[in-house]
């Protein structure tokens, strides 16, 4: 079991003198460490205070300003920009990607500004810098913290050589609606999995030491509830009660802060009527007090002044007042702080003491980063697209790709077959990189077609459609003729990169353009069809699910998508991903998620009647009144945690060590898994728990642990988990974090919809 997936036993009794001695030794070491940490903290705070005492109000305001453009600073550096740095009026930059400009601006800051305070250079480095990994939703599908950590470590190593020491990642928004464009950046719908990934991303970005020149400080975003926007429409309102915030949306952020994330970004949306950049309760009470966060908070792009159209601030000055008093340290791009802080202090609407605290938070992070001692970037072009970076990126595609369907075990393909490669994304190097890849070079991207061309296989390629949204049939005839000469059709389609990401929500999430129509035409030929999807979200497959024999979801796979897809299609490797989100049949089911609450009338297979089967003239209440849609039912196409491989597994013999759990005695959960196929393979064994009755209603299932297991043909293994009281706690409607006495169900299986069940009691 990996250290990130193990449920720790905090209450294990000590039975031996040896154990007691070890405990005493650990206590002494821990006490010494705490003394050292206290000394280091005192020294750091003294340095912050000394520096702050030398600064004028203008310089303090300057530290609160993040300046840059939407992509990168172009042309020569404006003299007024350099002068602003010289006067200490800018604290950080974003999107300055010219190395010479980075060097020049930093030298001005450390040599000519009044207190020689270095700048931080920032960038949206989301799932790779030059070497692009699968999109974050794809990385979440790996259920592998090593993959997540590798992706962010490599991104930091490559970006830091350009001077980028601050990334606006990881995005930790729980996403339950695949219409939302930014689901592509999310860790999925489950807070437990998202929390593990949060720690891994932060550890990778920041490295072992913040003052390492390859360390990038992480920014946990978007705080908070951005993924709950109504209708999956970006920037929209979210309505989330406080206990749901604590149980569902905040855990990944807490995990990031526990791992040492130095910054946090406020969201564009409002929650319960208050825009995030002016939400004092969230920024002061939850972030600073509850989570003990001592880094700094940055707004999202213009989100301070966007409180005006929200209807929360009457003008720019009022917006600055609200954001400062809420505890927002640094304003991204808009200039409400720069233009209004002095006036607000003079009018008594904000205090200089408050400004001092906001500036101190920024200085503290800059000192931790080692910028005062080593402010200049370390140039190393050789690490960009390094061989081991590309190798790990290819591994990430295989770990994150999800096999959704494999009728008659058509996959893996035989190399002797004649393959017709068709589809608008089969040879689109830019599109397979996905959203938020400003710095990835398509020239380095390896597509499926380019991978096929290097192998000893018989294939022919015809696009059929020139891009994913193409509405012209001009290429159909050539594609169909190509297919007729083949044994198997591999259709590589999905969404272009532009169709997911920020402000790229979709009301209808089926394959765009005429892709479905082309697949329907290919079906008439009678050849098997393997559908490979590249997309930033789950795609509605209801119209074509019966027309294709296999479905491989590769998300947007990044730089090394081509060779990884080749390896999976031909069985060199098997896809190992599992869904981090529920896959709906149609957009009309969204939002749909596995960890939902029950209703007083839950739907069941026995009671559901599809609308096509309703008798003409049926009595209004004759069909049973349960929670479902008449046309698509109540179940998703594929449940959370779902994924196939190239072998089969059998789960049996679920056992609990006790039917009672206590504060001091844990329960050990065991299950037997057998590889019943003729090929070695891996599966992810998933453990869920249900609190049957609570003072507030509880979800039908919640993921609590998982383990990856590899088995040879016919091999059997017993897998063991451990459950402690700590794993059962939740926030009730009094915001008390505790566990209530009563009945619990435990489920173990291959996904959230295919599990064995046992029960226990907390007395």
N, C-alpha and C positions, 0 to 999 in steps of 0.2 A: 504494500500500500504506500502511495506517495505521501510525503509529509503534509502536503496541502489538503489531501482528501481524508486523512485519518481524523476520526472524532476522538479527541483526547480524553483520557480518563483523569479528571482532576481530583478524584476522591479515593484513589486506590490506597488501601491500608498498608502500612509498613510493618512487616512481621519480623525483621531480623536486625541484629545489631549493626550488620554491614550496611543495611539500608539506612538506618538512623545516622550512622557516621557519615555516609554519603550526603544525607540531607543537611547535616550540620556544616559540612564542607561547602556545599552549594550555597547555604545561607550566608556563610562568611564571604564567599566570592561575590555573591549578589550584593551584600552590604558594602563591600569595597567598591564595587562598580557604581553603586548609588552615590557614594561619597565623591568618586571621581567625576560622575556626571554633574553633581551639584557644583563642584569647583569649576568645571568647564562652563556651566550655565552662568554662574556668577561672573566669570571673566567675559563671557559673550555679552551679557547684559550691561556690564561696565563699559565695554567697547561701544555698544550701541548708544548708551547714554552720553558718553564723551563726544561722540560724533554728532549726535543730535543737538547737543548744547552749543556747538559751533555754527550751526546752520541758521541762515536767515529764513524768514517765513517764505520768501520767494523760492528758495532752494527746497524747502520742505514740500511746497506745492509741486515743484518740478518732479520730485520722486513719485508723485501720485499719477504722473502722466505717462501713458503708453502710446507711442506714436508710430505710424507706419501707413502702408497702403494695403489695398485688398489682395494684392498678389506679391509684388516686389517693387522696391524703389528703382526707378528707371532713370536713365540719363545721368548727368553729373549731380553730385550732392549739392543742393541749394545752399548758398552761403548763409541764409537766415536759419537753416536747420543746424548748420555747424555752430552758428553763434548761440543758438538756444542751448546746445550741449555745453558750450563754453561757459555759459552763465548758470549752468546747473538747473535748467528748466525742463529737462526730460530725464525720466528715470529708466525707461526701457524702450526698445524698438521691436517692431514685428515686421517680418517680410523684407529685411535687408539681406539680400542673398548674394550681393557682390562682395567677395572677400576683402577687396581693397577698401571698400566703403566701411565694412565692419571694423577693419583695422584702424582706419582714419578716425572714425567716430569714437572708438574706444580710447585711442591715444589722446584725443582732445579732452575727453572726460577725465582721464587719470593724470593728465599733465597740466591742463589749463583751467579746469573748473575750480571753483573756490575751495571745495573740500576734497577734490580728487576722488569723487565717488564713482565707481565704475558702472557702466550700463549693463543691462541684461538684453541679449538678442533672442528673440522668440520666433516661433514658426508653428504652424499646424503640421506636426509630424505625427500622423495618426496610425498608419499600419506599414511603416517603412519610410525611409527618406529617398534613397536611390534604389536600393534593393527592396522591392515592394512585396510584402506578405499578403495573404488573403485579408479581405476586409475584416474588421473586428467581429462582426456577426459570424463570419466564417471561422475565425480563430476561436470564438466561443464554442463552435460546433466540435472543436477538437477535444473539449473537456480535458485539456492538458495544460497545466500551468507552466510546464517547461517550454512548450511552444509559445505561449504568450510572453513569457519572460525573454526568450530568445529574440522574438520579433522586436521588442522594445529596446533590448540591449544593442542589437545591431543598428536599429534606427538611431540611437543616441551616439554610437561610435561614428556612424557616417555623417550625421548632421553636425556634430560638434566640430568637425574639421572645417566647416563653413562658418563657425562661430556661434551656431545655435546652441544655447545652453538652457533653453526653456521651451518645453513643448506644451501645447494645449491638448493634452491627452493624459490619462485615458478618459474616454466618455463612459460614464457609469450609469446612464439612464436606463432603468428597467423599461423595456418596450414590450407592449402587449398587443400592438396593432400594426400589422404588416403594411397597411396603407401609408404609414408614416415614413417619409424618405430617410430619416436619420436612424431608422432601425438598423440600417447597414453598419452604423458605427457602434451599435449598442452591444452589451454582453448578453442580451437575450431577456427572457421574461422571469428568470428565477434569481432571487436575491442570494441564495447560498452559492450557486455557481458563479454569479457575478462578483461576489465578495472574494472568492478564491482568485479569480482573474484580476481583480483590482490590485491585490497584493503583488501578484506576479508582474503586472505591467509597471507598477511603481518601482519595484525592485530592479527591473530591467532598465528602465529609463534612468534612474538615479544611480545605479551601480552600487558598489560597496562603499563608496565615499563620495559625498557631495562635492568635495574639492578636487576630485579626479577630473582632469581636463576632458574626459569623454563622458562625464556625467551630465545629464539634462534633468533639471528639476521638473517633476510631473505636476500636472494641473488636473485635479479631479473635477470633472464637469458632467452635467450642468446642474448646479445646485439651486432648486431641486424640483423633481416631478415633471421635467420636460417631456419625458416619454409618455405621459398621461394626457397629452393634449387632446381635446375633444375632437373626435372624428379622424384622428391621425393627421390633422392639418397642422403644419409647422407653425410655431410661434403662438399657438392657440392657448386658450384658457384651460387650466387643470383644476379640478375640484377633488381634493383628497383630504379625508379626515385625518386627524393627527395620529391616531393609532395605526392607520394604514401607511402613513408616511414612515412611521418608526419601524413597522414590521416588513414593509415591502421596498420602499424607495430609498431609505437612508442606510441600510446595512452595507452596501458596496462602498459608500463614501466613508463610513466608519473604518472599514477594512483598509481603505487607501490611507487614511490618516494614521491608523495604527502602524502601517508600514513606513510612515514618514513622509508622505506626500507634502510638499512644501507650499503648494498653492491650490486654490480652488476657484472655479469660475461660476459666476451666477448665471442663471438661465434667462432666456428671453421671455418665458411665459410668466403668467401670474398663477399663484396657487391660493385658492379661497379668497380671491379679490385683491391680493397684494402682489405686485410685480417683484420678482426675485431680487432685483438690484436695490430695492428699497425695503426689504423684509427684515426688520430689526429682530423679530422673534427667531427667524431661522439663522441669521448671521451672528447674532450675539448669544442668544440663549442656547440654541442647538449646537451651532458650530464651535463657538468659543468656550461655552460652559460645559455642555454635555460631552462634546468630543475633545475638549482641551486642545483645540487647534491653535498653534502659535505661528503659523506661516502667514501668508497674505492672500487677500481676496481680490480677484480682478473681474471686472465686468465683461460680459460678452460684447461683441462689436456694437457700439452705440447704444447699448441697452440701458444706460443711465438716462439719456435724453429720450429714449423711446418710452419712458414712463409718462411722457406728455401725451402721445396719442393713446396710451393705455387709459388715460383719464385719472391718473394717480398724482401727477404733478402738473401744476398750472403753467410752468415755464421752465427754462433751462436752470435758472437760479434755484427754483424750488426743487427741481430734480437733484441738483447737487446737494442741497440741504438734506433731503431724504436719504440719499445714498451714503453720505458721510455719517450721518447720525445712526444709520443702520449698521455701519461698520465695514463698508466697502472701501478697500485700500487704494486700488489702482483703476483708473478709468481708461478703457480701451477706445482710442481714436476720437471720440467726442471730447469737447473741451469745456464742459460745464464746471469742472473743478478749477481749471486754469483761469476761467473768466470770472468766477464768482466766490471763491473761497475767502478772499480778503474782505469782500463786501459782507459776506455772511458772518464772519467773525466780528466785524465792526458793528453789525446789527444785533449781535448776541444770539444768533440763531444756530451757530455752531461754536465750539470753543477751540482755541489753539491747543489745549490739552488733548482734545480728541484728535486733532491733526497730528500731534506728536506721537500718539499711540499708533496711528495708521502708518506713519513714516517709519517708526521703530520696527514694525513688523516687516517692512520691506528691507530695511537695513540688516535686520537679523538674518534674513534669507541670503542676502548678498554676502555677508560675512561667512555664513555656513558654506556657501559655494566656493569660498576661497578666492573670490574675485579681487579683493583688495591686495592679495599677495601675488596672484597669477591671473591678471585680467585678460591677457591676450590669448587668442585661440592658438591651438597647435595644428599646423597644417600637415595633412597626411593623405594625399590623393590616392595612394595605393590601397587604402582600406575600402574605398567605394567599389561596390560590386565585387568584393573579394570572393574567392572561390568558396570558402566555407560559408559565407553569407548566402550565396546562391543555393548551396546544398541544403542549408537549414530552411530556406524559403520553399524549396521543392518539397521537403519533408512536411512542412506545415500544410501545404495543399493536400497531401495525401491524408494527413491526420484530420483535416477539417472537412473533407468532402464526404457527403452523405449519400449512400446508395438507398434510394427510396423504393425502387421496384426492380425486380429481376425475374421476370416470367420465364419459366422453363430453364432457368440458369443460363440465359443467353450470354451473360458476362461471367467470366472473362472471355473475350473473343479469341478465336483461333487465328494465328498469324497466316495460315494458309488461305483464309477467306479473302474474297475480293470486297473491299470496303468502299462504299460511296460516302464521302464526307460532304455534308450539305449544311448550310445554315449561315446566318449573318454574323456570327461571332467566332467562326472557326479560324479566322486569320485576321483578327483585329487587335494588334498589339496594344494600342492605347486603351481600348475599351475593357480589356480583361484586367487592367490595373485597378479599376473601380474608382469610387469617390475619394476625395481628399488625397490626391497624389500629385501635388504641384510639382514635385521634383523628380518623379520617376521618368526615365527616358524610354520611349517606346522602342528605340533602336536596340535596347538591351532585352526587350521582352521576347520570350519564346512562346509562340502560339502553338496550338495543336497541329495545325497544318505544317508548320516548319518542323515540328518534332516528327511527324509522320514521314516527312521527306527524308529524314536522316536514317530511318529504319528500313529493314529489309521486309517490307510488307507491300501488298498489292492494294493500292488505293487510288482514287481519283477525287478531285475536289471541284465542286460547283457551289457558289453561294446560294443561288436561288433568290435571295433577298440581299440587297447591298448593305442594309443596316437594320437594326432591330425594329424600327418603326416604319419600315418601308411598306408602302401601300400599293406598289406596282407589281403586276404579275409577269412582267417582261422576262424575268429569269426563270420562271417556273418550268418551261418546256425543256430547257437545257438540264435543269436539275433532275427532272423526271427521267429524261433519257439516260442520264448518268446512273440513276438509281436502278433502272431496269437491267443494267449490265452487272450489277453487284449481287453479292450474297447477303450483305447486311448494310443497312443505312445507319450512319452515325450523324444525327442532326444536332448541331451545336448552336444553340440559340439562347434567348433570355432577354436581358436589358442592356442597353448601352450604359456606360458609366454615368452619364448625365441624368439618367432616370431615377437615381437614388441619391441620397445625401441631403444636405440642408436645402429646404424650400422645394424639395422634389418629391412631394407626396403624390400618391396615385389613388384615385377613387376605384379604379378597376385594375386589379393586379394580375390579370391574365397576361400571357405572352403578347407583347404589343405588335402593332402592324398586322401583317398577313401571315405571321408564323403559324398560327393554328390552321389557317386555310391551306398552307403549303404542306403541313404534316398530314392533313386530311387527304390531299391529293397523292401524297407518297404512300399512304396506307392502301390505296387502291391497287398498287403494284403487287402487294402480297408478300413483300420482303419484311423481315424483322426490322424494327426501328429502335435504336438506342438514342434516347434523348439526353444530351448533356446540357445542363443549364448553367449559365453565368449570369448572376443577378445579385442585386443588393438587398433582396428581401425574398421570402417565400412567394412563389408564383402560383396563382390559381390554375389548377390543372383539370378542373372538372370536365371541360369540353373535349379533352384529348386523352384523358387517363387510360381509356380502353384502347386507344389507337397505337400506343407505344408499348414496347416489350420491356424496356428497362429505362430507369430514370436515375441519372447521377447528378446531384446538386454540388457544384464546385464553388458557389458564390461568385464573387469576382476574385479570381485566384492569385492575381499579381504577376510578378516578373516571370516566375517559373511555372506558370500554369500549364503550358504545353507539354513538357516532358512528364509532369506528374499525371496529367490526364492520359497520356499514352500508356504510362506504366499501369494505371488502374484499369484501363479498358482491356489491356492484354494480359492482365494478371501478374505482372511483375511485382506489383504491390496491390493490396486490397484497400478500398476506401475505409477509413476508420472513424469517420465523424458520426456524431449523434446530434439530433436537432436541439438547439438551445431555445427554440421557440415552437409554439404550436403552429402546425401548417394547416391553414383553413382550406376548405373546399372552394369557397368563393369569398370575395371581399365583403359580401353582405353578412358573413358570420363574424367579422371583426368588430370589436376586439374579442378574441377567444384565447383562453390560457388555461393551463392544466390546474393551477393552484387557485381555482375559483371557490366561491362559497356555494353551498347547496341551496336549494329553494325548498319551500314547503311541498312542492310538487316536482321532484326531480324526474327527468325523462329516463325512460328505460327502453331497452330493445324490444321488450314484449309489448309495450303500450304504444310505441310510435307507429303511426300510419302515414306514409308518404302521400302527398296531395294527389298523385296520379292514381292512387288506389282508393281514394275516397268515393264511395258510391254516390251517384247522382241523387240529389234530394235527401242526403243524409241528415239525420237529426243533429241539431247544433252541438250537443254535448255527448254524442254517441261514441266519439273516438278517444275519449280519455283526455283530460286537461293537464298536460305537463309542459315543462319548459323546453321548447324546441322551435325550429322553423319547419313549416309544412313541406317546403321544397328541398331542403338539404339536411334536415334532421337536427341532431344535437351534437354529433361527434365530428371532430376534425377529419381531414384527410389522413394526416399523420400526427400522432401525439408527441408532446414534448419528450425528448430522450430517445426518439425513434431513429433507427438506422440499421441497415442490413450489411452483411459481409458476404464472403464467398464460401462460407460454410454455415452450418446450422448448430444451434445450441439447445439444450434441454435443461430447464430449471426444476429442481425438486427438493423435497425434504427441508422445508423452511422450519427452523427450530429456534426457540428462545431459551436462554439459560434459566429464566424465571418468568413467571407471569405477573410479577410485581417488581416495580422499580422504587427505590428509596433515595433519599438525599445522599446516602453513603454507599449504596450498592447499585452498580450499573447492571444493565442487561446486555448479554452477548447475543448477537443475532447471527445465525449460521444458515447457509444455504449451499446446496450442491449444484454445480454446473458441469455439464458434459458436452463435449464437442461430438455431435452426432453426424457430422459430415465426413467427407473424405479429403479434406484440406485443412491445414493448420490455419488458425485465425484468432482474432481478438474480439472480445465483447466488453462492454462497460456495464458492470453490475450496479444497479441503482437502488438505493434504499430511501423510502418515503415514510413519513409518519403523519397520522391524523389524530388530532385532539378531538375526540368525538363530541364532547359537550363543553362549552366554555361560557364565561360571563359575557363575552361577545362571541358571535359565531365564528368558527374557525374554518380554514380551507379544507377541501376534501382530501388533499394530499400536500405535503411539503417535502421537497428534497432535503435530506439530511446528510447523506454521504454517498460516495460511489467509489468503485475500484475497477481498474482495467485488468483483465485477465487474458492471458494468451494460452491456448490449448492446442495440442496436436490432435490429429484424428483419433477419436475414441477415448481421449484422455478425460479424466474426471477430477475436479478439484472442489474442496470445501472452502468457501469464502466466509470470512468472519468480520463482523462489524461490532462496534461497542457503542451503546447508547447511554448517556448520562442525563441527569436531570437538567443540566445546563442546555442540552440540545432541545429541550421541550419548552423552554421559556419563551414568552412573547409579551408584547405591550398590550395591556387591556385599555379600556376607555378612560381609565384614570391615569394612563401613561405610567403604570407600574409594570416593571419588567420582572415577571415571575411565572411560575407554573402552577396550575390549579389541580387539585386532586380530582381523579376520575379515570375514565376509560380512554385507552389509546389503541389505535390500530397501527400496525407496522406492515409495510408492503415492500417486497423485494422482487425485482425482475429486470427485464431488458429495456423497458421504457415505462413512462407513467401510465400507459394504458394496458400493459401486459405484465401483471405482477401476481405473486402469491401473497397471501395475507395471514397474519397472526395478530393476537391481541394481548395487551397487558394492562395493568392497573397501577396508578400512583395513589397510594393510600395515605 
